[in-house]
Amino acid sequence: MNLKRFFVVRLLTLSMLVLTITSGVLAQQQPTGFVRTEKVDGVWWLISPEGEKFISLGVNHIEPHLWLAPYNKAKNLERYGSDFILPDGRFNPGGTAARKWIDNLRVICEDLHFNTFAKHTHPSIPATLYQDHIYYVASLETAPIGRWRQERGEGPRPDVFSQDFEHHLAQTVKAACMQHRNNRNLLGYLYADVPYWETYPSMRKTVSEKAMIYPWVNALLSLGEESEGKWKWIEILQKRYPSAEAAAEVWGMPISPAYGVSWDYLARLQTWFEPVDVERAQQDMELFMGMIAEQWYRLHHDYIRRYDPNHLILGDKSNIGSFRDWLVPTLKNYVDVVMIQSYATSKRDAEKAEWLYREIGKPIINGDGCFGFADPERQQLGIKGFRTGAKSTQEVAAMYQKYLQEIMATPYMIGWHHCGFMEQWDEAERGDVSTNENGFLDPFENYYTEWTDVIKTSNKAAIEWHLKAK
């Protein structure tokens, strides 16, 4: 073989080898130094900074109070060290014990094939304790728009159209981006935890409650004429009605026989809670909710991209049943991943998840969900995930495997963040809600082996399951 032919054959051989590698299951994608999403052969993936495909399997509720409850505080001080708490009894994030604690939790995650510290990693825990060792979510709550936060007295809902709110958001986003933008393990920025987009049907008892189902609209309608948000509302009415009188008739506002009513007068009113034409009023409110959502997401997106052009934008984590048509265009434009919360089976969620993907076209992560049952230590307050009907730890484990396997068979599902790490008992301090946290560890960090054995094998198999997604 002459030299020229040798090099031609060699080049063709190398080309075939490259083609074989890149078309196989071990093929890497282009490394960018940051986590991103990519659709490969019809299947969505998270792509690591090094270009490797992966799925986010996360744990939620790594919170110190669960380790400092009356029943396990002494044991955990013995395990991690007395400086786990300060002299006044509060969690000490700067001690050697806190680092030892987080290091041990990372070891547990690695053993069980979890790869992400997800939502509800408590803000008192410095990200520097874990951000260089595991994927994580950066929480970016610029306003308390979740129902559970407002029930704790936080609020009010912001006027997202105001300069004051934009200034507040810009400063908050900048601070977060300065902290996280250079970290390779950042999964992305997550906003509010379960926004209270709409009142629940069970809460709609009076005529007013049945009509005025959007808490954010209600909050802005209570503002005065000097507020930007109130005038955005008036702008919607001006586009939909030929006159202020026509709008006032739909909304049941007083109209003077001598002077009529003006747009300026309507802007001053705070009595928008008993519309006469409920159907027309509902259409008005849906348009306004679309405008509110657009402003909320656009501001977050634009300021994040100003200070961090590389990382994923996860948006809010919303209950899967709360997504509406008016939210779709905004999510399509301003998030990279749709974050849902669901404690249901994948079969029950299938129709809604299909609709979300079809309308938005972005991959989905279940950012908060689990299956559980209340044992004797959690009878008074119950446990998250109990509504799925499990009667034993073995049934919870079977549900875990079934759910993960089924969502991994879905080409647009790219992760599940499990609601709970260590189980909580009735005597512990409460967290976000009154029910107890779920957990595959007991309060003394012992594995529930009939569950964790299934977690370990299922999490390890998730990549292979997703490679076969159709």
N, C-alpha and C positions, 0 to 999 in steps of 0.2 A: 504493500500500500504506500503510495507516495505521500509526502508530507502534507500537501494541500488536502488530499482526500482524508487523511487522518484527522486533521483539524475540523473538517466539515462534519465527519461522522461524530467526532467528539462533541461538537457544538450541538448537533441534533440530539445526541444522548442526554446532554445536560438540559436541553430545552424540554425534553420529554419528562425528565426527572422533576424539573420545576413545575411543569404542568400537573404531574401526578400529585405532588405535595400540596399545591395550592387548591386542587380540586378535591382533596381528601378531607376527612373529618378533622385532621390535625392542622389544617391550614391556618396560618395566622393572617390577620388583617394588617393594614398599614398602621404602625405605631405612631401615636401623636403625643405621648407623654401625659395624656389625660383620659379619664373615662368618657366614653361616648356611646351612642347607640348606632347600630347598623343592621340593615336587612340583608342577609346572606342566603342566597338560594331560596328566597321566599320566607325565611324565618328570621325574626328579630332577635338580636343579641345585645347585651352590653359588651363593649370592647374595652379591655384593660389598657392602661397606658403603654404596655408593651405589645399590644395588638392581639391579645388572646381573647377568644370568646368566653363569656361567663354569664352566669345567672346570679342575681342578688338574692341570697338567702340570709335574711337578717333576723335580729332579735330586738324587740322593743322592751321598754321599761327596765333599763338598767338604772335604778334609782336607789340612792343610799338608804332611804327610810325603810326599804324592804329588808335590808341587812341589819337595821338598828331597831327592830320591833321588840316588844317586851319579851318575846319567847326566844329570840336568837341573838340579842345584842351582846350578851356576855360571851357567847361562843365565838362570835365574829371578832370581838376585841381580842380574845385569846388567839384566834387564828391569824389575824392580820397585824395586831399591835395596838397598844393603848392610844397611839396618836391617830387612830381612825376617827376619833372625835376630839373636839376642843374641850377645854375645861368646863365650858357651859353645857356640854353634852351634844352640841351640834356637830354635824359632819365636818371633817377637816380635809379639804381637798388638797392641801399642800404638804401633808405628811407622808412619811415613807409607807405607812399602811395603805393609803389610798392607791399609791402606785402598785404595791404588791397585790392589792385587791383587783385592780383593773387587769394587771398582767395575768392573774389567775383566771379571770373571766375570758380573756382572749384564748387561753389554753383550752378552756372548756369549749369555746366556739370552734376552735380548730379541730378538736377531737370529734365534735359532732358535725363538722363540715358546714358550719355557719360562717359567712364571710363578711357580714356587715353589722356594725352598730347602727341601728336605725332610729326611728322616731322615739321620743321619750327617753333617750339617753339624757339624764337629768342635766340641766344647764349648770348646776353647781360643780359638775365634773369637768375639769379642764380638758379641752380637746387634745392638748399636748400629751396627755397620758395614753392616748390610743391612736391618734391620727396617722402616725408613721408606720402602723403595724396592721391595720385592718381597714377595709372600706367603711365609710361612715356617711351619714346624712347631716348637713348643716341646717339647723332649724332657723328660720327667718320669719318670725311672727311679728309683723309690723303693726298689727291691731288685733284685739281679742274678739274675733268674729265667730268663734265657736260657741255653741250653746252652753257647754260645760264651763267655759270661762265666765260667761255672763252670769250664770247661776252662782258663781263664787263672788260676784260683785265687781268683776272686771268690765271695763267698757269706757265710754259708750262706743257704738259703731261709728267709724269715722266718716266725715264728709270727704270722700275720696277726690272730689273736684276742687278742694280748697288748697290754697298755697301752703297753709300751715301743715296739712297732712303730707303734701309732696315733700316739703322740707324735712319733716320727720322721717319719712320713708327713705329719702336720699341718704340721710345721715346713718340710718340703721343699716341699710344695704351696703353702704361704703365700708362701715366698720366690719361687717361680716366678710365681705369680699377681701378686704385687706388681711384678714386672719386666715382665710382658707384658699385663696386663689392660686397659690403655688403648690398646693398639696396634691400629689398624684393619687392619693387614696380617696379623695372627696368624690362621693357618688353624685351629689348634686345639692341644689338649694331647695328646701321644702318650706312652704309658707304655713298657713293656718292648719290646725288640727281639727278636722271635721267642721268646716264652715256651716253656719246655721242659715242655709240659703232659704229654707221654707219651713213654716211651722208644720209639725206632724199632724196628720189627719185626726188623731185621737185628742188633740188639743183644740180642735175647732168646734166650739160648742155654741157660742152666740153667733148672731147674724154677722156682726162685725168681724169676729174671728174667722168665720168661714169665707169672708170676702178678702180681708187684708192679711194674706198668708205669707207676705214677704217682709220679715223683720227689718231688713236693710232699707227697703222702701219706706216702711213706717217710720223709721228713725229720721230719714231725710225729710219726710213730709212734716215732721214736727219742728223743723228748723224755721228761722225767720227769713224775711225777704233779703237780708244782707248776706245770706249764705250762697255760695256758688252752687251747692247741690240743689237747693230749692229752685234756682233758676234753670238748671238742667231739666228739672221736672216740668217747669212751665214751657220750656222749649219743645218738649215732646208733645204736650197738649196743643201748642200752637201749630204743630205740623199735622195733628190729627183732627183738629176741630176748626171750623170756619170762624169761630168767635169765642171769646171768653164765656159768653152766655151759654153757648152750646156745651162747652166743657163743664160749666157749673151745673147744668141740668143733669148730666150723666152722674156727677159726683154728689148731687144733692146739696149744693151750696146755695145760700140765699141770694136772690137776684132782686135788686130794688126796682119796683115798678116805675119809679121816676127817673132813676139814673143808670139802671142796668148794673153791670159788673165789669170790672177791668182785670187785665192780667196782673197788674200791680197789686190789686186787692187780693186776688187769688194767691199771690206769692206770700202774702202776710198771714194767710189762714193756716191754722193747725188742726182743722176739723175735717180731715180727709178720710174718715174711717167708717162712713156709712153710705157707700155709693148706692145710687138708685138703679142704675143699669150695671149690674155686676159683671156681665159679659164684656161690655166695652171697657169697664174699669180694669178688668183682668188683663185685657190686651194692652192697656196703657202701662200697667205695672210690669208686664213681661218685657216691654220695650225698655222701660227704665232699668230693670234688672240687667238686661243685656248691656246697657250703657254703663252701669255701675261695674259690672264684671270686666268689661273692656278697659275701663280706667284703672281698676285694681291690678289686673294682669299686665297691662301695657306699662304702667309705671314700674312695677317690679322688674319686668323683662328689660326695659330700657336702662334702668340704673344698674342692674346686674351686669348687663353686657358692656356698660361703660367701664366698670371696674374689674370685670372678669369675663373675658370673651370666650373662655374655653370650656368651662364646666357645664354640666347638664342643669336645666331648669325643670324642676319637678312640680312646681305649682303647689296648690293646696292638696291635702289628702281629704277627699270627700267621700261620704257614704255612697255606695254604688247606686242606690236608689234615688239619689238627690240630683243626678245630672238631668238637665233639661235642654230643650232646643235652643234657648237663648244663651246658654253657656258654651255651646259647641263652637261657634266661629271664633270666640276668644281663645279657647284652648288650642284650636287648630293653629292659631297665629303665634301663641306666646309660651307654649310649653314644649319640652322635648319628650316627656314621659307623662302619661296620665296616671295619677296616683289615686287608687280607690281604697276604701275601707270596706271589708266585708267579712262577716262571720258565718256566711252561708256556704252551702256546698257549691261546687263549680257548676253542677247541673242547674241549680236554681239561679245562678248568676249568668248562665250562658247567653240568654237572649239579650240582656242588658249589655254585657261585655261585647257581644258581636255588634250591637248598635253603636256603642262608643267607638270601637275600632273602625267601623265602616264610615262613620261620620267625621271622625277626627283624624284617623290615619296615623296615629302615634302608638308606640308600644305601651303596654299597661303593666304596672306593678301593683299587687295587693299589698299596700303599705301597712296594713293592720288587720289581723284576723286570726282566729284560733278556734279550737274545739275544746270543750271542757265539761267537767261535771263537779258538783259541789260535794266534797267529802265532809266528815263530821266537823272539821275545824272551820268550815266555811258555810255553815248552814244559815247563819243569821243574815249575812250580806250577799251570799251567792258568789258567783264567779263569772268572769267574762267568758263567752263562748258556750254557756250552758244551754242556750236555746236549741243547739243542734241535737240535743237528746241523748248524748252519750251516758251510759250507765256505769262505766268503769274506765280505768286507765287504759286497758287493752282496747276498748272501743275508741277512745280518743286517739290512740296510736294508729288504729286502722283508718280512721278518718283523716289523720295527718297524711298517711301514705297515699290514700286515694285522691285527696285534694291536690297534693303536689304532683302526682303522676298525671292527673287530668289537665291541670293548667300547663304543665310542661309539654303536653301534647298539642297545646294551642300555640300557633306560631307567633302571636303577638304578645303573649304573656312572658315577661322577662324577670319575674321575681315574686317572692313572697316574704314579707317581714312578719314574723310570728309575734302575736300579741302576748308577751310574757316570757320571762326567763326563769325567775325564781317565784314559786307560788307564795301567795300572801294569805294570811289567816285573819279572822275577824278582828283580833285585837290590835292589828297594826294601824299606823297612821294612814289616812286615805290619800290617794293620789288624785288623778283627774276625775274619777267618778266614785260613787259609793261602793260599787261591787269590788270584789277581790281580784287581784291580778292572777292570771293563769301562770303556770310554770311547769317545766319538765324537771326542775330541781326542787327538792323540798326546801324548807326554810333553813336547813343546815348544809345546803349544797350537795346533798346526796342525789344521785341520779335515780329517777324512776325508770329502772332498767327496761321494764316491759314497754316503755315509751321511747326512751333514748336509744335503745337498740334499733328501733324502727326509724327514728329520726336519722341516725347515723347512716344506715344503709340507703334510705330514701334520698337524703341530701347528696350523698355520694353519687347516686344514680341519676340525679336531675339533669346533668349535662347530656348524658346518653339519651334520656327520654326526650329532651328538647331537640336533639339532632334528628329525631324521627318525626318531629312535628309536621303536620300538614294543614 
